[in-house]
Amino acid sequence: MSPGDPLLRWDWFPGHLDEIAFRLAQHVAFTVVAVAVGFGIAFVLALLAIRWRALYGPITAVAGVLYAIPSVALFFLFIGITGLSFLTAEIALVGYTLLILVRNIVAGVDGVAAEVREAAEGMGYGRWRRLWRVELPIALPVIIAGLRVATVSTIGLVAVTALLGRDQGGLGVFIVEGRERFFATPLVVGAVLSVALAIAADGLFVFAQRLVTPWARGQGS
């Protein structure tokens, strides 16, 4: 982009509205799949760690290693196994959610007051019934907080998957295209819509938390 070029060329938009809608939907799909699968895996791992505490260290250590690997390196690491595909992107994206989600699920359950557990036991609740009926509902604010962080970070990482090719990346395709062509308009569109999507997703989780945990509204989000 030359110094005299405008930041946004409005004549670019009419011919790219369909692509903008497609890339936005693709970005949402990548994020939803990654967070949903990541939560499913993390939930099982967290339950194992809650039941057998010795597993918590190894589980978080492996998840921490995955989280520490630079995103570009992790994406390209799987290319040799699964190719330039949706699966390659999702494996990496799911990996980045695990540490956040496992820690928050376990922390939420651990944060349940001892007297609450004792009261549940006094009512005849066994270990697993107490977990499902008492501890997990009380832990919901912490669990949802983990989902908020995982979702927002995943939205940012989806854009990086555009480096795998134009079939991936959602809004990140515009960012890569703008950088390669020295054309600011698609770059700005991709960046602004990614940020807007992250803000919208975070707000949705705040609303969901207030909806399902009315008792916690006075404690803030």
N, C-alpha and C positions, 0 to 999 in steps of 0.2 A: 504494500500500500504506500503510495507516494504521500508526502506531507500535505498536499492540497486536497486529497480525497476525503469525502465525508465519512464519519464513523458509521453511519447507516445510509445505505442507498435504498430508498423506499420503493424504487421501481423493481427491486429484486423480489419483493414479497409476493406480488400477485402470481408470479409463475412458480412459487415454491410453497404455497399454502398446503397443498396435499402432502408434500414431503415433510413439512414441519409437523403436521398432524401424525403422519406415519412414524417419524422419529420419536415424537413425544410418547406415542402409544408403545413403541418398542422399548423405550427407556423405562416406562412404568412396568411393562411385562418382565423385563430383566430383573428389575428391583423386587417385584412381588414374588417371583419364583425364588430368587436367591434368599430373601428374608424368610419366606415360608418354609423352604427346605432347611435352611440354617436353623430356624427355630425348632423344627421337628427333631433334627439331630441333636441340637443343644439340649432340648428338653429331656431326651432319653439319657444323654450323658450326665446331665445335672441330677436326674433321679438316681442314677447309679452312684454318683458321688455323694449324694445325701444318704443313701443306704449304706454304702461302704466308703467311709471317709478316706481310706488309704488311696482310693482312686482319684481323688480330687487333684492332688499334685500332678500326677502324670497326665491327666486329661487337660488341665490348664497349661501344662508345659508344652504339650504337642500343639494345642490351639495357639499358644503364644508364639511358637516358632512360625506357624503359618501366618499369623498376624504381622510378624516382624519382617517377613520377606517382602521386598519392594514389589508393588503391584505389577509393574511391567515384567519383572523377572518371573513372577509366579504365573502370569498369563502365558508367557512364552515357554515356560517349563512344561506346560501341559500340551502345547502344540504338537510335540513329537508323539504324544500318546493318543490324543483325540482330534488332532487336526485343527484347522481354522473353523471352529464350529460354535454353535450356541452352547454345547456341553462344555467346551473348553472354558468359555467365559463364566458359565455358572459354577463350575467346580471351584474356580478361584474366588468368585464372589461369595459363595457359601463359606469357604474357608475363612474369609475375613470376618464373618459374623459370629463365629463359634465362641471365641474368647469372651466377647462382650456379653453374649447371651447366657453362656454357662455361668459366668461369674454373677450376673444379675439374678438369675433364677435361684442359685444357691444362696446368695446374699439375702434375697427376699425371704426365703424360707428360714434361714438362720436368724433373721430379724424378728421373727414371731416371739412374743414375750413368753417366758417360761411359765407364767401363771396361766396363760391361755392354753398351752399344751397340757398342763396339769388339770385344768378344768375339763378339757376334751377327754382326757383319760378317765377322769372321774365319771364322765357320762357314758363310759364304756366304749369309746372309740379306740380301735386298734391303730397300729402304726400307719397303714396305708389309708384307712378311712379318715384318720386325723389329717393326713397330708392333703387329700383331695377335698375334704369338706371344710377344713379349718385353715391350714397353713397356706396353701396356694391362694385361696381367696384374699387372705390378709396380705400376701406377698405381691399381689397384682400391681400395686403402684411401682414397685421396684422392677418388676418384670417388664412392665410397659415402658418404663424409663430406658431399659436396655434395648427394647425394640425401637424406641425413638432414635437412639444413638446408632444402632445397627442400620436402620433404614436410611438415615441421612448420610451416613458414611458410604453406604452401598450406592446411593444415587450419584455421589461423586465418583465412585470407582467405575460405575457403568460407562461413564464417558471415556475412561481409559481403554476400555475394550475396543474402542474404535481403531486402535492401533493394530488390532487383529485383522481388520478389513472392513469394507463398507457394509457387509452383511451384519456386523455387530456394532455396538456402541451407542445406539440411540442418538441422543442430542450431541454426543461427542463427535459424531461424524461431521457435524457442522464446524466444530472447533478445529478438527484436523484439516478439513477442507479450507477453512479460512487461513490457517497457518501456512498450508502448502501453496496456496494461491496468492498469499499476501493480500487477502481480501477481508476487510474487517467485518462486513455485515454478517455473514454466516457465523463467524467466530463469536460475535456479540450475541447473536440470537441463541446459539447453543449454550453459551455461558449463562445468560440471563434466565433462560427457561430452565436450566438445570438448578440454579439457585431458587427460582420460584417454585419448582417441583419439590425441592427439599423443604422449603418453608411450609408449603401446603401439606406435605406428609407429616411434618412435625406437628402442625396444628391439628391434623386429623387424629393423631395419637393422643394429644392433650384432651381433645373432645371425647375420645373413646374412654380415656382413663376416668374422666369426670362422670361419664355415663355409667360405667360398670363399678366404680368405687365411690359412690356418693358420700360415704362416711369419711373419705379422705380429702374432701374438697377444701376443708379449712386448713389443710397442711401444706397447700401449694402444689404446684406441678413440677 
